[in-house]
Amino acid sequence: MVDFKNFEGRYFSNSDRYITIKKGEIFIAIGDFNNRLFYVKSGKFSVYDKFNDREYKINDIVHGMLMGLYSFFSGDNRSAVKIICDEDSTISWIDEKVFEKEFGDTDNLYKVFMSYVVKDLYKRQKRNVKIRAKNDDTKEKLYRSEKMASLGQMAAGLAHELNNSIAVLKQGSLWLKERLSTMISNDNNMLIEEASKTGRIKRGSEVRKEARGLEKKYKISKHRSQLIAELTDFIDLKKLLSYSEEDLKKLNNQRELGTTIKDMLLSARQASHVVNSINQMARGERSKNQKVDINSSIDTSLVLLKSILKDVEIVNNRDNIKPIDGNSGDMVQIFTNIIKNGVEAFPDTQENKRVSITTKLEGEIIFISISNNGPEIPEDIKNTIFQPNFTTKVDGMSFGLGLGLSIVSQVIETYGGEITLTSNKEETTFNIKLPIKE
């Protein structure tokens, strides 16, 4: 058995057998004669093998490891590999004659060294695994890069086609707003104008709560109280109470026209941003020249998604957060995709659907969590949900949005942030960290 602690001192401490190798030197080539066993006292070497006339790095050799194992112990005395010095190094050597002279019978040489050789081979195996793992990671990154480049080219072509349709939608919304303003009486025109600027101010749950209060206080019908509650942000309550139910219906139609135009323009602008962001990613560009309010961006996302949030309770726990340097369209794109992903995962039969949104600032980091009480995301899906083109269904429930969550992850990375996912039977949460400054 070898005393590993004293191995170097016992067999490789004679300075007469030291050799200095300079960085970049070929220590030994494939086929070179060798009848010595070498020990690395300091420095580093790379080992290469040849296959189909191409050289491949197969291992590293560092301090405490042996070189020349095959040519020395096989009896072939020919190197099977090429070894190149990576940094200025010092090695020591021993051969059969030295062993016999200094340590006795050469028959004991193999016994003495066998334990150390096995340990050395184990070290090589571990280092080889690390090299292979690193190569696999590099290949995976290259594969993802090439895949995203291809997706970028396809997306850029798609974006070009969509731009024309979005421009028509935007211009058409503006034209519709102007035409309606000229066709409707002045009082109603003012209501359309105001609603098209502000959009829907109160959420549905807030309107229903206010309507119940009006019904109880003024002893009016449930339907009438609902119509009035929809309009109190635009018209004085006392005046609304004097209107007939028919007049209230007409006023609500005008309000709906205004808020719908607002939503159409907002959607057109966001769609235009998404198209531009895809083009920018395809070109490797990203504009961040605005002061962006995170909470306002979340509100915009909720407006854009109001059609699918009708039966979903939104729970807000949001702190006041100072704006960050960025692009408001980026933030809306992030929150819209995450909220939409959660809502679309709800089973049709689920009751009490809920999405919870929390924002807080700690130091120079903004923490945002978006949770839903939908089904748990399976473990194997968690690891792939941010990959491009990922979408799947489990028991009729969909997880993923194709490019959506992949783009979300990439956009967050451009801000120096990160996104993580946790999911259990109670809730699924996307956690986002964004630095105030990149």
Disulfide bonds with the S-S distance in Angstrom:
none
